[in-house]
Amino acid sequence: MVQQLTQCIRLNLDCADVCAVTGSIATRRTGSNEELIRQMLTACETACRLCGEECERHASQHKHCRICAESCRRCERACAEALRSISA
């Protein structure tokens, strides 16, 4: 079913990359770049939302899509919470 899941796979990979980079930038211990961190958290929140939406389309047919959608939603919420904490 790879043909039917091509966009889902693409969004999974994009989301994983964005999450990894965001985590690296946000957790550096050498100074701070709040503007860049805000932008990365916004991008990460968007990537997780898009990936979660796509995975939810396949969740009833594929367990891995259900698990991915749940993980994306958790990460999306965590990014939103982190954004609120540094924007305050």
N, C-alpha and C positions, 0 to 999 in steps of 0.2 A: 504494500500500500504506500510505498515511498512516493509514487507519483501524486497521490492525493494529499500527501502531507508535506509537499515541498515547501510551501509558504510557512507552515508550522515549524518545520526544521530550521528554516532560515531565521525566523523570529527567535527561536530557542537559542541559536548560536549568537545572534546579535545581542540578545538580552544578556546571555552569559558574559560576553565580552564587556558590555557596558557595566554590568554589575562588578566584574573583577577590577576594572580600571577605577570605577567610582570608589570601591573599597580601598584600593591602594592610595588614591589621592586623599581621601577623607581621613585616613589613619596614619599619615606621615607624622612623625614626631618632630620634624624640623620646621618650626615656624607654622604659619597658617596662611591660607589663601582663600578666605571666605567666599569671595565672588566666584572663583572657580569651583569650589566645593558646592555652592548653591546651584551653579549651572549643571554640574555633574549629577547632583541629586535629582534635579528636575529631569534631566535626560534619562536617568535610571528609572525614575518613577514612570515616565512615559514608555520606556522600553518594556518594563514589567507589565504595564497596563495592556499594551498591544499584544504582548506574548500571552498574557493571561486570557485575553479575549479570544485569541485564535485557538489556544489549547482548550478552552471551554467548548468550542464548537465540536471538538472531537472527543471530549471527556466521556461521553456515554459509550463510545466504541472502543476506546483505548485507555487502559488504566494509567499508563505513563503520561498521557495528556491530562488526566484528572489530577494526578500528583503535581505535574508541572504547573497547571493553572492555580492550584492551591498555593504552591511556593511563590509563584509570581505575585499573587494577591498579597501574601505576607510581606514580600519585599517592597511592593508598591506602598503599602501602609507604613513600613519602616522608613522609607525614603521621605514620605510626606511628614512623618513625625520628626525626623532629623531636620528637615527644612524648617519646620515650625520652631524648633529649638535654636537654630542659629539665626533665624530672622527676627527673633524677639528682642 
